[in-house]
Amino acid sequence: MAATRAYLDYNASAPLLPAAREAMVAALDVAANPSSVHAEGRVARRLVETARRDVAALINGKPEHVVFTSGATEAAATLLTPDWRMGRGAIRMSRLYVCEADHPCLLNGGRFPASQVTRIGVDADGIVRLDALTAALAGHDKADGLPLVAIHAANNETGVIQPIGRITETVKAAGGVLVVDAVQAAGRLSIDMSAGYADYLILSSHKLGGPKGVGAIVAASDLMMPKPLINGGGQEKGHRGGTENLPGIAGFGAAARQALAGLQTIDPVRRRRDEVETILKTLAPDIEIFGTGAPRLANTTFFAIPGIKAETAQIAFDLAGVALSAGSACSSGKVGPSHVLKAMGHGDSLGALRVSIGAATGVEDIELFRAALAGLAARRADKERAA
């Protein structure tokens, strides 16, 4: 039977993997609290710690440095705070430096007041301006506290990959602390926390094919941690209070395990993405694909069709059976100008559409996309002839 719908919105949320579903169902049958010391509680605890090891393995981190949260937004809100501790001593982060193209959970500054947040611009391809970051950090007054830098590893809209190695060097030279939002990068890029990739990493389960509502902070060490956002019964070594979401964490671990194996087979995804871009250029030669001058995730294409609003095009694709996004899905369903495009210098853009795919994206999905785009291009041509 031919497919009637094509899901091309993996960057918003990847479909739940069968392995993650199975792990969640098994965990639902474990009634005990992971903090209980009896035999049943120990069974629950083993599920949490197995998932912790699997999440750590995905980014070559240490399991004991993984803190589970309700998602990436909570992880960001936890990390983006002026108040940190090293042992029993307090440490202050006096200013937060973020990238203009960051996800809103970083861009909004977390627990920092707006007056203590500095935004660093990007170039026309969406790469952070290292010269501007270097200059900003050089002017930081360490007498008031340390600089905290937060940046995405890969952009959720364009797929553009930031030069994290060079950013890390810049931040370290300035005596700062680096938080990397790896939500879109994890499982699509090789990340090695043991090699000094970042001080702190943010992860999200449902971008990997795990369940929604669970994420993680991964620290390079446990020497310094932020003041907890949620206090409670001392769970997660006191870094995040509240009874652990056992089914969600189990599903996250299963998804992370599969994502690690999938890193070896990313080329087929890239070929599918390139096929999408060939279709775009063939059916709409004047199309603009953003970020092509920089390294990009193998699964992401962000494009604009001149003369057609992103909202109009998104509706047309949806009616034709194709699910894709007009930018980030984290704006309560609103479709409007992309802050990422504005940061890249496209302030007057009508918006853009994002195709984001995964290993399960097949030939039929691409053909549905082709047919939908052909219909949209034909209607645009009719409108131009009538004008």
C-alpha positions in Angstrom: 0.0 0.0 0.0 1.3 3.4 -1.0 2.1 5.8 1.9 -0.5 8.6 2.4 1.6 10.6 4.8 5.3 11.5 4.9 6.8 12.5 8.3 9.7 14.8 7.6 10.0 16.6 10.9 12.6 14.7 12.9 14.2 17.8 14.3 10.9 18.6 16.1 10.5 15.1 17.4 11.7 11.8 16.0 9.2 8.9 15.9 9.4 6.6 18.9 11.7 3.7 18.3 10.4 0.2 18.9 13.3 -0.5 21.3 12.4 2.6 23.3 8.7 1.6 23.4 9.6 -1.9 24.6 11.9 -0.5 27.3 9.1 1.9 28.5 6.5 -0.8 28.6 8.8 -3.1 30.6 9.6 -0.2 33.0 5.8 0.5 33.5 5.5 -3.0 35.1 8.1 -2.0 37.7 6.0 -0.6 40.5 8.8 0.4 42.9 10.4 3.8 43.5 14.1 3.8 42.3 15.1 5.4 45.7 13.6 2.5 47.7 16.2 0.1 49.2 14.1 -3.1 49.1 14.5 -5.6 46.3 11.8 -4.1 44.1 13.3 -0.7 44.5 16.7 -2.1 43.4 15.2 -3.4 40.2 13.9 0.1 39.4 17.3 1.5 40.3 19.1 -0.9 37.9 16.8 0.3 35.1 17.8 4.0 35.8 21.5 3.2 36.1 21.5 1.1 32.9 19.9 4.0 31.0 22.5 6.3 32.6 25.3 4.2 31.2 23.7 4.1 27.7 23.2 7.9 27.6 26.8 8.4 28.8 28.1 6.0 26.1 26.4 8.0 23.3 28.7 11.0 24.0 31.6 9.1 25.6 30.9 10.6 29.0 30.9 9.1 32.5 27.6 7.7 33.8 28.1 9.3 37.2 28.1 12.7 35.5 24.7 12.2 33.9 21.7 14.0 35.5 18.3 13.2 34.2 15.8 16.0 33.8 12.3 16.5 32.3 13.8 17.6 29.0 16.3 19.9 27.4 14.5 23.1 28.5 14.8 22.1 32.1 18.4 21.2 31.6 19.1 24.6 30.1 17.3 26.4 32.9 19.3 24.5 35.4 22.7 25.3 33.8 22.0 28.9 32.9 22.3 30.4 36.4 24.7 32.8 38.0 24.8 30.5 41.1 27.1 27.6 41.1 28.9 25.5 43.8 32.3 23.8 44.0 32.0 21.5 47.0 30.7 23.7 49.7 32.0 26.9 48.2 29.9 29.3 46.1 31.0 30.3 42.6 29.4 33.1 40.7 28.9 33.4 36.9 28.5 37.1 36.4 27.5 37.1 32.7 26.0 34.7 30.1 27.1 34.8 26.5 24.8 33.2 24.0 24.6 33.0 20.2 21.9 35.0 18.3 20.9 31.8 16.5 20.5 29.7 19.6 17.4 27.8 20.5 15.1 30.0 22.7 15.8 28.0 25.8 19.4 29.3 25.6 18.6 32.7 24.0 16.2 33.7 26.8 19.0 33.4 29.3 17.6 30.9 31.8 18.0 32.3 35.4 20.2 35.2 34.3 18.5 38.7 34.3 18.4 40.2 30.8 21.0 42.8 31.8 23.5 40.0 32.3 23.1 38.3 28.9 25.2 39.2 25.9 24.3 37.9 22.5 27.0 37.1 20.0 26.2 37.4 16.3 26.6 34.8 13.5 27.8 35.1 9.9 25.6 34.7 6.7 25.8 30.9 7.1 24.9 30.9 10.8 28.4 30.2 12.2 29.0 32.1 15.4 31.4 35.0 15.0 34.5 33.8 16.9 36.1 37.2 16.7 33.1 38.8 18.5 33.0 36.0 21.1 36.7 36.5 21.7 36.4 40.2 22.0 33.4 39.9 24.4 35.2 37.5 26.6 38.4 39.6 26.6 36.3 42.5 28.0 34.7 40.3 30.7 35.4 41.5 34.3 36.4 38.4 36.2 36.5 40.3 39.5 32.7 40.1 39.4 32.5 36.4 38.5 33.2 33.9 35.7 31.9 34.1 32.1 29.4 31.4 31.2 29.1 30.6 27.5 26.1 28.6 26.1 25.8 27.6 22.4 24.1 25.0 20.3 26.3 22.3 18.6 24.0 22.1 15.6 21.2 24.5 14.7 17.7 23.1 14.9 16.5 25.1 11.9 19.4 25.2 9.4 21.3 22.1 10.7 24.5 24.3 10.6 27.2 22.8 12.8 29.1 25.1 15.1 33.0 24.8 15.4 32.8 23.6 19.0 36.5 22.7 19.2 37.5 26.3 18.4 34.7 27.7 20.7 36.0 25.5 23.5 39.5 26.8 23.0 38.3 30.4 23.1 36.2 29.9 26.2 39.0 28.1 28.0 41.5 30.8 27.1 39.2 33.3 28.8 38.8 31.2 31.9 35.1 30.6 31.2 32.7 27.7 31.4 31.0 26.2 28.3 27.6 24.7 28.0 26.8 23.0 24.7 23.2 22.3 23.6 23.7 19.0 21.8 20.0 18.3 21.4 20.2 18.1 17.6 23.7 16.9 17.3 23.6 13.8 19.6 23.1 10.7 17.5 23.9 12.6 14.3 27.4 13.6 15.1 30.2 11.9 17.0 30.6 13.6 20.4 33.4 12.8 22.8 33.0 14.4 26.3 36.2 12.7 27.4 38.2 14.8 24.9 37.2 18.2 26.3 34.2 18.7 24.0 32.4 20.9 26.6 32.0 21.4 30.3 28.3 20.6 30.2 26.1 19.1 27.6 22.3 19.2 27.1 20.5 16.2 25.7 16.9 15.4 24.8 15.4 12.0 24.5 12.7 12.6 21.9 15.1 14.0 19.3 16.8 10.5 19.4 13.6 8.5 19.0 13.0 8.2 22.7 10.0 9.4 24.7 9.1 13.0 25.2 9.5 14.5 28.6 13.0 13.4 29.5 16.4 14.8 28.9 19.8 15.1 30.6 22.7 17.2 31.7 26.0 15.6 31.2 29.0 17.2 33.0 32.6 16.7 32.1 33.4 16.4 35.8 31.5 16.7 39.1 33.8 19.4 40.6 31.4 22.2 39.9 27.6 22.1 39.4 24.8 24.7 39.2 22.5 25.5 42.0 19.6 23.1 41.6 16.5 24.3 39.8 14.3 21.7 41.5 15.0 20.8 45.1 13.5 17.7 46.6 14.4 14.4 48.2 18.0 14.4 47.0 17.5 12.4 43.8 20.2 12.6 41.1 22.8 13.3 43.8 20.9 16.3 44.8 21.2 18.0 41.4 17.5 17.4 40.4 14.9 16.6 43.0 11.8 14.5 42.3 11.2 10.8 41.7 12.8 9.7 38.5 10.6 9.2 35.5 11.4 5.5 35.2 9.6 4.6 31.9 10.9 7.8 30.3 14.5 7.2 31.4 14.4 3.6 30.3 13.1 4.6 26.9 15.8 7.4 26.7 18.5 4.8 27.4 17.2 2.4 24.7 17.1 5.3 22.2 20.6 6.4 23.1 21.9 2.9 22.6 20.4 2.7 19.2 21.5 6.2 18.2 25.1 5.2 19.1 24.9 2.3 16.7 23.3 4.5 14.1 26.3 6.8 13.9 28.0 4.3 11.7 25.2 4.5 9.1 24.6 8.2 8.6 25.6 8.2 4.9 22.2 6.9 3.7 20.5 9.7 5.5 22.8 12.2 3.9 22.0 10.8 0.4 18.2 11.1 1.1 18.7 14.7 2.2 20.7 15.4 -0.9 17.9 13.9 -3.0 15.5 16.3 -1.3 17.7 19.2 -2.2 18.0 18.0 -5.8 14.2 17.9 -6.0 14.0 21.4 -4.6 16.4 22.8 -7.1 14.7 21.0 -10.0 11.2 22.1 -9.3 11.9 25.5 -7.9 15.3 26.7 -9.4 15.1 30.0 -7.6 14.8 28.4 -4.2 17.2 29.4 -1.4 18.7 26.8 0.8 20.2 28.3 3.9 23.5 27.4 5.5 25.0 25.6 2.6 28.3 27.4 3.0 28.9 25.7 6.4 29.0 22.1 7.6 25.4 20.9 8.2 23.7 17.9 9.8 23.2 15.1 7.3 19.4 15.1 7.8 18.4 18.8 7.6 17.4 21.2 4.8 16.1 24.7 5.5 14.8 26.5 2.5 12.6 29.3 1.2 10.6 29.5 -2.0 10.5 33.1 -3.2 7.1 34.7 -3.2 5.5 32.1 -0.9 5.1 32.6 2.8 6.4 29.7 4.9 3.0 29.4 6.7 1.2 29.1 3.3 3.6 26.5 2.0 3.5 24.5 5.3 -0.2 24.3 5.1 0.0 23.2 1.4 2.5 20.5 2.2 0.3 19.3 5.1 -2.8 19.0 2.9 -0.7 17.1 0.4 0.3 14.6 3.1 3.7 15.9 4.1 4.6 16.9 7.6 7.4 19.4 7.8 8.1 22.5 9.9 8.4 26.2 9.3 11.3 26.7 11.6 11.4 25.6 15.3 8.5 23.7 16.7 9.0 25.2 20.1 6.9 28.3 19.7 3.4 27.1 20.7 2.4 26.4 17.1 3.2 29.9 15.9 4.6 30.4 12.4 6.5 33.6 11.8 9.8 35.1 10.9 12.7 33.0 11.9 15.1 34.5 14.5 17.8 32.3 13.0 17.3 33.8 9.6 17.2 37.3 11.0 20.5 36.6 12.8 22.0 35.4 9.5 21.0 38.7 7.8 17.7 37.6 6.3 15.5 40.1 8.1 12.9 40.6 5.4 12.5 36.9 4.7 9.0 35.4 4.4 10.2 32.6 6.5 11.5 29.2 5.6 10.6 25.5 5.6 12.6 22.7 7.3 12.8 19.2 6.1 14.4 16.9 8.7 14.6 13.2 8.1 15.9 10.0 9.8 17.0 6.5 9.1 13.4 5.4 8.6 12.7 7.9 5.9 12.1 6.0 2.7 11.6 6.3 -1.0 7.8 6.7 -0.7 8.3 9.6 1.7 10.5 11.4 -0.7 8.1 10.8 -3.6 5.2 12.3 -1.5 7.4 15.3 -0.9 8.2 15.6 -4.6 4.5 15.5 -5.6 3.6 18.1 -3.0 6.3 20.4 -4.1 5.4 20.0 -7.7 1.8 21.0 -6.9 3.0 24.0 -5.0 5.4 25.1 -7.8 2.6 24.7 -10.4 0.2 26.9 -8.4 3.0 29.5 -8.0 3.6 29.5 -11.7 -0.2 29.9 -12.4 -0.3 32.8 -10.0 2.7 34.5 -11.7 1.1 34.1 -15.2 -2.1 35.6 -14.0 -0.4 38.6 -12.4 
